[in-house]
Amino acid sequence: MTVDPGVVPGLLILVAELLALSMVGYVVARVALRQDDDRLALA
């Protein structure tokens, strides 16, 4: 299986966006919802 090199930058941007969204969600769960348990905030 080969990957077109032109697709790689788009995939990297997608991964970065998903990581940023998950970090924002974690912060919202910790701050806005006042979730004290780390594992429940990650869920």
PDB file of N, H, CA, C and O in Angstrom:
ATOM      1  N   MET A   1       0.848  -1.178   0.000  1.00  0.00           N
ATOM      2  CA  MET A   1       0.000   0.000   0.000  1.00  0.00           C
ATOM      3  C   MET A   1       0.890   1.236   0.000  1.00  0.00           C
ATOM      4  O   MET A   1       1.814   1.347   0.806  1.00  0.00           O
ATOM      5  N   THR A   2       0.611   2.149  -0.895  1.00  0.00           N
ATOM      6  H   THR A   2      -0.139   2.060  -1.550  1.00  0.00           H
ATOM      7  CA  THR A   2       1.386   3.378  -0.969  1.00  0.00           C
ATOM      8  C   THR A   2       0.484   4.567  -0.661  1.00  0.00           C
ATOM      9  O   THR A   2      -0.726   4.531  -0.884  1.00  0.00           O
ATOM     10  N   VAL A   3       1.106   5.615  -0.145  1.00  0.00           N
ATOM     11  H   VAL A   3       2.089   5.644   0.037  1.00  0.00           H
ATOM     12  CA  VAL A   3       0.374   6.834   0.196  1.00  0.00           C
ATOM     13  C   VAL A   3       0.882   7.951  -0.689  1.00  0.00           C
ATOM     14  O   VAL A   3       2.089   8.150  -0.827  1.00  0.00           O
ATOM     15  N   ASP A   4      -0.041   8.672  -1.283  1.00  0.00           N
ATOM     16  H   ASP A   4      -1.021   8.510  -1.171  1.00  0.00           H
ATOM     17  CA  ASP A   4       0.333   9.813  -2.115  1.00  0.00           C
ATOM     18  C   ASP A   4       0.948  10.895  -1.230  1.00  0.00           C
ATOM     19  O   ASP A   4       0.322  11.318  -0.258  1.00  0.00           O
ATOM     20  N   PRO A   5       2.163  11.353  -1.546  1.00  0.00           N
ATOM     21  CA  PRO A   5       2.809  12.371  -0.701  1.00  0.00           C
ATOM     22  C   PRO A   5       2.011  13.665  -0.580  1.00  0.00           C
ATOM     23  O   PRO A   5       2.184  14.407   0.388  1.00  0.00           O
ATOM     24  N   GLY A   6       1.152  13.943  -1.535  1.00  0.00           N
ATOM     25  H   GLY A   6       1.011  13.341  -2.321  1.00  0.00           H
ATOM     26  CA  GLY A   6       0.357  15.166  -1.463  1.00  0.00           C
ATOM     27  C   GLY A   6      -0.718  15.118  -0.387  1.00  0.00           C
ATOM     28  O   GLY A   6      -1.259  16.155  -0.004  1.00  0.00           O
ATOM     29  N   VAL A   7      -1.030  13.929   0.100  1.00  0.00           N
ATOM     30  H   VAL A   7      -0.590  13.086  -0.211  1.00  0.00           H
ATOM     31  CA  VAL A   7      -2.081  13.767   1.106  1.00  0.00           C
ATOM     32  C   VAL A   7      -1.528  13.931   2.519  1.00  0.00           C
ATOM     33  O   VAL A   7      -2.276  14.257   3.440  1.00  0.00           O
ATOM     34  N   VAL A   8      -0.251  13.712   2.697  1.00  0.00           N
ATOM     35  H   VAL A   8       0.357  13.447   1.949  1.00  0.00           H
ATOM     36  CA  VAL A   8       0.356  13.700   4.033  1.00  0.00           C
ATOM     37  C   VAL A   8       0.153  15.010   4.796  1.00  0.00           C
ATOM     38  O   VAL A   8      -0.217  14.962   5.969  1.00  0.00           O
ATOM     39  N   PRO A   9       0.377  16.178   4.187  1.00  0.00           N
ATOM     40  CA  PRO A   9       0.158  17.416   4.963  1.00  0.00           C
ATOM     41  C   PRO A   9      -1.286  17.559   5.444  1.00  0.00           C
ATOM     42  O   PRO A   9      -1.520  18.018   6.563  1.00  0.00           O
ATOM     43  N   GLY A  10      -2.243  17.179   4.623  1.00  0.00           N
ATOM     44  H   GLY A  10      -2.053  16.806   3.715  1.00  0.00           H
ATOM     45  CA  GLY A  10      -3.637  17.251   5.037  1.00  0.00           C
ATOM     46  C   GLY A  10      -3.932  16.320   6.199  1.00  0.00           C
ATOM     47  O   GLY A  10      -4.676  16.678   7.112  1.00  0.00           O
ATOM     48  N   LEU A  11      -3.353  15.130   6.169  1.00  0.00           N
ATOM     49  H   LEU A  11      -2.749  14.840   5.428  1.00  0.00           H
ATOM     50  CA  LEU A  11      -3.548  14.185   7.273  1.00  0.00           C
ATOM     51  C   LEU A  11      -2.924  14.705   8.561  1.00  0.00           C
ATOM     52  O   LEU A  11      -3.494  14.540   9.640  1.00  0.00           O
ATOM     53  N   LEU A  12      -1.765  15.328   8.454  1.00  0.00           N
ATOM     54  H   LEU A  12      -1.302  15.462   7.577  1.00  0.00           H
ATOM     55  CA  LEU A  12      -1.123  15.888   9.645  1.00  0.00           C
ATOM     56  C   LEU A  12      -1.956  17.025  10.233  1.00  0.00           C
ATOM     57  O   LEU A  12      -2.070  17.149  11.452  1.00  0.00           O
ATOM     58  N   ILE A  13      -2.536  17.855   9.365  1.00  0.00           N
ATOM     59  H   ILE A  13      -2.443  17.754   8.374  1.00  0.00           H
ATOM     60  CA  ILE A  13      -3.401  18.937   9.848  1.00  0.00           C
ATOM     61  C   ILE A  13      -4.644  18.355  10.514  1.00  0.00           C
ATOM     62  O   ILE A  13      -5.085  18.859  11.547  1.00  0.00           O
ATOM     63  N   LEU A  14      -5.212  17.298   9.934  1.00  0.00           N
ATOM     64  H   LEU A  14      -4.854  16.888   9.095  1.00  0.00           H
ATOM     65  CA  LEU A  14      -6.383  16.650  10.523  1.00  0.00           C
ATOM     66  C   LEU A  14      -6.063  16.104  11.907  1.00  0.00           C
ATOM     67  O   LEU A  14      -6.850  16.279  12.837  1.00  0.00           O
ATOM     68  N   VAL A  15      -4.931  15.453  12.053  1.00  0.00           N
ATOM     69  H   VAL A  15      -4.292  15.312  11.297  1.00  0.00           H
ATOM     70  CA  VAL A  15      -4.532  14.906  13.355  1.00  0.00           C
ATOM     71  C   VAL A  15      -4.346  16.037  14.366  1.00  0.00           C
ATOM     72  O   VAL A  15      -4.760  15.917  15.519  1.00  0.00           O
ATOM     73  N   ALA A  16      -3.724  17.134  13.933  1.00  0.00           N
ATOM     74  H   ALA A  16      -3.388  17.232  12.996  1.00  0.00           H
ATOM     75  CA  ALA A  16      -3.520  18.273  14.838  1.00  0.00           C
ATOM     76  C   ALA A  16      -4.857  18.869  15.278  1.00  0.00           C
ATOM     77  O   ALA A  16      -5.025  19.231  16.442  1.00  0.00           O
ATOM     78  N   GLU A  17      -5.814  18.972  14.338  1.00  0.00           N
ATOM     79  H   GLU A  17      -5.678  18.678  13.392  1.00  0.00           H
ATOM     80  CA  GLU A  17      -7.129  19.512  14.694  1.00  0.00           C
ATOM     81  C   GLU A  17      -7.855  18.603  15.676  1.00  0.00           C
ATOM     82  O   GLU A  17      -8.476  19.090  16.621  1.00  0.00           O
ATOM     83  N   LEU A  18      -7.787  17.294  15.468  1.00  0.00           N
ATOM     84  H   LEU A  18      -7.282  16.899  14.701  1.00  0.00           H
ATOM     85  CA  LEU A  18      -8.446  16.362  16.378  1.00  0.00           C
ATOM     86  C   LEU A  18      -7.826  16.423  17.767  1.00  0.00           C
ATOM     87  O   LEU A  18      -8.539  16.357  18.768  1.00  0.00           O
ATOM     88  N   LEU A  19      -6.509  16.549  17.836  1.00  0.00           N
ATOM     89  H   LEU A  19      -5.929  16.602  17.023  1.00  0.00           H
ATOM     90  CA  LEU A  19      -5.856  16.684  19.141  1.00  0.00           C
ATOM     91  C   LEU A  19      -6.277  17.975  19.831  1.00  0.00           C
ATOM     92  O   LEU A  19      -6.529  17.979  21.036  1.00  0.00           O
ATOM     93  N   ALA A  20      -6.354  19.068  19.081  1.00  0.00           N
ATOM     94  H   ALA A  20      -6.150  19.065  18.103  1.00  0.00           H
ATOM     95  CA  ALA A  20      -6.761  20.343  19.669  1.00  0.00           C
ATOM     96  C   ALA A  20      -8.195  20.265  20.182  1.00  0.00           C
ATOM     97  O   ALA A  20      -8.490  20.764  21.268  1.00  0.00           O
ATOM     98  N   LEU A  21      -9.092  19.642  19.410  1.00  0.00           N
ATOM     99  H   LEU A  21      -8.852  19.237  18.528  1.00  0.00           H
ATOM    100  CA  LEU A  21     -10.480  19.510  19.852  1.00  0.00           C
ATOM    101  C   LEU A  21     -10.593  18.642  21.099  1.00  0.00           C
ATOM    102  O   LEU A  21     -11.384  18.941  21.994  1.00  0.00           O
ATOM    103  N   SER A  22      -9.812  17.578  21.162  1.00  0.00           N
ATOM    104  H   SER A  22      -9.170  17.336  20.435  1.00  0.00           H
ATOM    105  CA  SER A  22      -9.884  16.719  22.344  1.00  0.00           C
ATOM    106  C   SER A  22      -9.338  17.439  23.574  1.00  0.00           C
ATOM    107  O   SER A  22      -9.845  17.245  24.679  1.00  0.00           O
ATOM    108  N   MET A  23      -8.311  18.269  23.394  1.00  0.00           N
ATOM    109  H   MET A  23      -7.900  18.427  22.497  1.00  0.00           H
ATOM    110  CA  MET A  23      -7.779  19.026  24.526  1.00  0.00           C
ATOM    111  C   MET A  23      -8.793  20.050  25.016  1.00  0.00           C
ATOM    112  O   MET A  23      -8.945  20.242  26.222  1.00  0.00           O
ATOM    113  N   VAL A  24      -9.489  20.708  24.093  1.00  0.00           N
ATOM    114  H   VAL A  24      -9.366  20.552  23.113  1.00  0.00           H
ATOM    115  CA  VAL A  24     -10.516  21.679  24.480  1.00  0.00           C
ATOM    116  C   VAL A  24     -11.644  20.974  25.216  1.00  0.00           C
ATOM    117  O   VAL A  24     -12.145  21.483  26.219  1.00  0.00           O
ATOM    118  N   GLY A  25     -12.048  19.807  24.727  1.00  0.00           N
ATOM    119  H   GLY A  25     -11.642  19.394  23.912  1.00  0.00           H
ATOM    120  CA  GLY A  25     -13.094  19.047  25.398  1.00  0.00           C
ATOM    121  C   GLY A  25     -12.697  18.628  26.797  1.00  0.00           C
ATOM    122  O   GLY A  25     -13.517  18.652  27.715  1.00  0.00           O
ATOM    123  N   TYR A  26     -11.445  18.245  26.963  1.00  0.00           N
ATOM    124  H   TYR A  26     -10.779  18.226  26.218  1.00  0.00           H
ATOM    125  CA  TYR A  26     -10.942  17.858  28.286  1.00  0.00           C
ATOM    126  C   TYR A  26     -10.992  19.053  29.240  1.00  0.00           C
ATOM    127  O   TYR A  26     -11.413  18.921  30.389  1.00  0.00           O
ATOM    128  N   VAL A  27     -10.562  20.208  28.758  1.00  0.00           N
ATOM    129  H   VAL A  27     -10.220  20.315  27.825  1.00  0.00           H
ATOM    130  CA  VAL A  27     -10.568  21.412  29.595  1.00  0.00           C
ATOM    131  C   VAL A  27     -12.002  21.794  29.959  1.00  0.00           C
ATOM    132  O   VAL A  27     -12.270  22.187  31.094  1.00  0.00           O
ATOM    133  N   VAL A  28     -12.919  21.682  29.003  1.00  0.00           N
ATOM    134  H   VAL A  28     -12.701  21.363  28.080  1.00  0.00           H
ATOM    135  CA  VAL A  28     -14.327  21.998  29.290  1.00  0.00           C
ATOM    136  C   VAL A  28     -14.868  21.040  30.344  1.00  0.00           C
ATOM    137  O   VAL A  28     -15.585  21.460  31.252  1.00  0.00           O
ATOM    138  N   ALA A  29     -14.534  19.765  30.233  1.00  0.00           N
ATOM    139  H   ALA A  29     -13.951  19.424  29.496  1.00  0.00           H
ATOM    140  CA  ALA A  29     -15.015  18.792  31.215  1.00  0.00           C
ATOM    141  C   ALA A  29     -14.439  19.071  32.594  1.00  0.00           C
ATOM    142  O   ALA A  29     -15.117  18.883  33.604  1.00  0.00           O
ATOM    143  N   ARG A  30     -13.197  19.518  32.637  1.00  0.00           N
ATOM    144  H   ARG A  30     -12.646  19.671  31.816  1.00  0.00           H
ATOM    145  CA  ARG A  30     -12.572  19.786  33.938  1.00  0.00           C
ATOM    146  C   ARG A  30     -13.068  21.086  34.551  1.00  0.00           C
ATOM    147  O   ARG A  30     -13.309  21.149  35.756  1.00  0.00           O
ATOM    148  N   VAL A  31     -13.225  22.127  33.732  1.00  0.00           N
ATOM    149  H   VAL A  31     -13.030  22.076  32.752  1.00  0.00           H
ATOM    150  CA  VAL A  31     -13.541  23.458  34.267  1.00  0.00           C
ATOM    151  C   VAL A  31     -15.046  23.701  34.316  1.00  0.00           C
ATOM    152  O   VAL A  31     -15.595  23.957  35.388  1.00  0.00           O
ATOM    153  N   ALA A  32     -15.714  23.624  33.179  1.00  0.00           N
ATOM    154  H   ALA A  32     -15.268  23.416  32.308  1.00  0.00           H
ATOM    155  CA  ALA A  32     -17.137  23.973  33.127  1.00  0.00           C
ATOM    156  C   ALA A  32     -17.994  22.955  33.857  1.00  0.00           C
ATOM    157  O   ALA A  32     -18.951  23.322  34.540  1.00  0.00           O
ATOM    158  N   LEU A  33     -17.658  21.668  33.718  1.00  0.00           N
ATOM    159  H   LEU A  33     -16.881  21.369  33.163  1.00  0.00           H
ATOM    160  CA  LEU A  33     -18.460  20.628  34.362  1.00  0.00           C
ATOM    161  C   LEU A  33     -17.937  20.264  35.751  1.00  0.00           C
ATOM    162  O   LEU A  33     -18.537  19.449  36.452  1.00  0.00           O
ATOM    163  N   ARG A  34     -16.820  20.867  36.141  1.00  0.00           N
ATOM    164  H   ARG A  34     -16.333  21.529  35.572  1.00  0.00           H
ATOM    165  CA  ARG A  34     -16.206  20.649  37.459  1.00  0.00           C
ATOM    166  C   ARG A  34     -15.959  19.169  37.746  1.00  0.00           C
ATOM    167  O   ARG A  34     -16.263  18.663  38.826  1.00  0.00           O
ATOM    168  N   GLN A  35     -15.400  18.500  36.748  1.00  0.00           N
ATOM    169  H   GLN A  35     -15.153  18.911  35.870  1.00  0.00           H
ATOM    170  CA  GLN A  35     -15.106  17.074  36.891  1.00  0.00           C
ATOM    171  C   GLN A  35     -13.760  16.925  37.597  1.00  0.00           C
ATOM    172  O   GLN A  35     -12.738  17.385  37.089  1.00  0.00           O
ATOM    173  N   ASP A  36     -13.756  16.283  38.769  1.00  0.00           N
ATOM    174  H   ASP A  36     -14.587  15.910  39.183  1.00  0.00           H
ATOM    175  CA  ASP A  36     -12.528  16.150  39.554  1.00  0.00           C
ATOM    176  C   ASP A  36     -11.722  14.920  39.177  1.00  0.00           C
ATOM    177  O   ASP A  36     -10.501  14.912  39.329  1.00  0.00           O
ATOM    178  N   ASP A  37     -12.381  13.887  38.691  1.00  0.00           N
ATOM    179  H   ASP A  37     -13.373  13.894  38.568  1.00  0.00           H
ATOM    180  CA  ASP A  37     -11.693  12.651  38.362  1.00  0.00           C
ATOM    181  C   ASP A  37     -11.125  12.733  36.949  1.00  0.00           C
ATOM    182  O   ASP A  37     -11.869  12.958  35.993  1.00  0.00           O
ATOM    183  N   ASP A  38      -9.801  12.551  36.810  1.00  0.00           N
ATOM    184  H   ASP A  38      -9.197  12.369  37.586  1.00  0.00           H
ATOM    185  CA  ASP A  38      -9.140  12.652  35.501  1.00  0.00           C
ATOM    186  C   ASP A  38      -9.720  11.665  34.499  1.00  0.00           C
ATOM    187  O   ASP A  38      -9.959  12.012  33.342  1.00  0.00           O
ATOM    188  N   ARG A  39      -9.947  10.425  34.950  1.00  0.00           N
ATOM    189  H   ARG A  39      -9.753  10.144  35.890  1.00  0.00           H
ATOM    190  CA  ARG A  39     -10.428   9.397  34.012  1.00  0.00           C
ATOM    191  C   ARG A  39     -11.826   9.695  33.506  1.00  0.00           C
ATOM    192  O   ARG A  39     -12.123   9.445  32.337  1.00  0.00           O
ATOM    193  N   LEU A  40     -12.691  10.225  34.360  1.00  0.00           N
ATOM    194  H   LEU A  40     -12.450  10.429  35.309  1.00  0.00           H
ATOM    195  CA  LEU A  40     -14.031  10.575  33.915  1.00  0.00           C
ATOM    196  C   LEU A  40     -14.002  11.797  32.989  1.00  0.00           C
ATOM    197  O   LEU A  40     -14.812  11.897  32.067  1.00  0.00           O
ATOM    198  N   ALA A  41     -13.084  12.713  33.232  1.00  0.00           N
ATOM    199  H   ALA A  41     -12.427  12.632  33.981  1.00  0.00           H
ATOM    200  CA  ALA A  41     -12.961  13.880  32.341  1.00  0.00           C
ATOM    201  C   ALA A  41     -12.495  13.436  30.956  1.00  0.00           C
ATOM    202  O   ALA A  41     -12.909  14.010  29.948  1.00  0.00           O
ATOM    203  N   LEU A  42     -11.636  12.419  30.902  1.00  0.00           N
ATOM    204  H   LEU A  42     -11.300  11.953  31.720  1.00  0.00           H
ATOM    205  CA  LEU A  42     -11.179  11.902  29.602  1.00  0.00           C
ATOM    206  C   LEU A  42     -12.276  11.166  28.869  1.00  0.00           C
ATOM    207  O   LEU A  42     -12.307  11.159  27.639  1.00  0.00           O
ATOM    208  N   ALA A  43     -13.177  10.546  29.609  1.00  0.00           N
ATOM    209  H   ALA A  43     -13.152  10.551  30.609  1.00  0.00           H
ATOM    210  CA  ALA A  43     -14.255   9.789  28.959  1.00  0.00           C
ATOM    211  C   ALA A  43     -15.238  10.749  28.353  1.00  0.00           C
ATOM    212  O   ALA A  43     -16.227  10.325  27.755  1.00  0.00           O
TER     213      ALA A  43
END
